[in-house]
Amino acid sequence: MRLLLTTDTHLPRRAKHLPQELLERVDAADAVIHAGDWVDTDTLDLLEQRSRRLVAVYGNNDGAALRSRLPETARAELGGLRFAVVHETGPARGREQRCAARFPDADVLVFGHSHIPWDTRAATPGGTLRLLNPGSPTDRRAQPHCTYMTAEADGGELTDVVLHRLPPRR
């Protein structure tokens, strides 16, 4: 199962539209995961229309229209893995332990908010939690590049996790 992970799209505040490369990956993905901070409903509508399956949450910058359509936390089984999705996880310090305690039954947690790509693991009573933040495809903040992630999920294994760097906007 081909996965596309994104978050913090912030349209149209940080960019006028999603990068074409990201949209092409949406079309090719079996599932798209968006960890919040959409800002506008048009982007949600677009990803709902183009995605085979969309797993998504709202973020701290999302207003009532998005909050009425999206949960704060989402869960899905994809490729034999239990995914949890949330926008905010708190400060980087202690993140793994906090998230392992909050999501003890998940295999993978996709989160956003910081715009900082993240890929770590945390021990849980039932195994290991993989924490992934794909960064932002539209607002790099202090990062050198705008980013998103792709991965493969199959038979309970997450493989080929790749952080993609987007070219600067023109």
C-alpha positions, 0 to 999 in steps of 0.5 A: 500500500503506497502512502503519502504523508503531509501536514501543515498545508496552510492554504492559501496563507502560505502558498496559493496551491499545493505543489504539483509534485505533491498532487501527483503523489496524491494521485498515485497513493493508495492512502493519503494522511494529512495531519492538520492545519489545512486552513481552508476547506478547498484543500480538504475538498481537493484531497477528498476528491483526488485521494483513494482514501484520506485519513485526516485531522484538524489542526490548531489553525483550522476553524469551525468549518474544518473542525466540523468535518474532521476529528482531532485524532484519527485512526486507521489500519493500513497495510496491516499497521495501526496508524494514529494521526494527530496534529500536535504532540507537544515539545520535542523533548519527551515526545517519544515517551508522551506519544507512546503513553498516549497511543500505546495501541498504534504502530505508527503516529503521523503528526504535524504542527512544528513543520520540522520533519521527524522520524523516530521510534518509541518503545510501547508495552506492545512493541514499537511506535514509529513517529513521523512528521512529514514537515510542510509542503508549503511553509518550510519556516526555519527548515531548508526545504518544504517537504512531505513523506511517502512510505509503503505499508504491507503485511504489518511492515512500514518500509521505504519511508522517504522524506521528499524535498520540494524545490523552492517556489517560484 
